[in-house]
Amino acid sequence: MVPLPAGVVTLADRRTQRRWSVSVAAFRLASVPVTQASYGAVTGAWPSAARGDRLPVESVSWFDAVRYCNALSLVEGLAPAYAVEGEHVEWDVTADGYRLPTEAEWEYACRAGTTGPRYGPLDEIAWYRGNSGERIHEVGSLRPNAWGLHDMLGNVWDWCWDVYDAEVYGSYRVLRGGGWFDEQWSCRASVRRRSHPTFQVDDVGFRLARNA
């Protein structure tokens, strides 16, 4: 887990043409997405379409990611961040256990102090349709950003905690980062995608966050 300082990030939504600033408290974020080996060790499940210990786990829903966070927290003697009752999930913001990053935390961490669409040349930092060979790749195999975070763009989309737009899309949650099958325009720090929390596909995974 990489410790990240407090700061401010400005988010934007192309659909609504809205921009808003968010203050981000200091927190910790995993340097790479959750791997299949880590997911399997905690849950006993290997849901991914492609198999490999160091490949990101994919074909996992938002609910799967939440349950993994709680399970890993219990394994390590930490307080679970989430209370889960059926499809209702409450976040205990005081808990010291693992959780999903908020959308603001994710973009703040991805940018690592930069202001452009990406934190480096795309072919050096991200697996996307132009260089992936249309397949997923092992985590951490390309250049990290200035804060030591790999695969913030490309390889797999990351589930975030946030609801995308409750009035329009109901319970749909935010996805960030782009994946191995996406064109370059999707692999930008500001790009927002949404999906139902039960959605599973072979280019969507997640990474872990914790309170500072």
Secondary structure, 3 states (H helix, E strand, C coil): CEEECCEEEEEEECCCCEEEEEEECCEEECCCCCEHHHHHHHHCCCCCCCCCCCCECCCCCHHHHHHHHHHHHHHCCCCCCEEEECCEEEECCCCCCCECCCHHHHHHHHHCCCCCCCCCCHHHHCCCCCCCCCCCCCCCCCCCCCCCCCCCCCCCEEEEEEECCHHHHCCCEEEECCCCCCCHHHCCCCCEEEECCCCCCCCEECCCEEEC
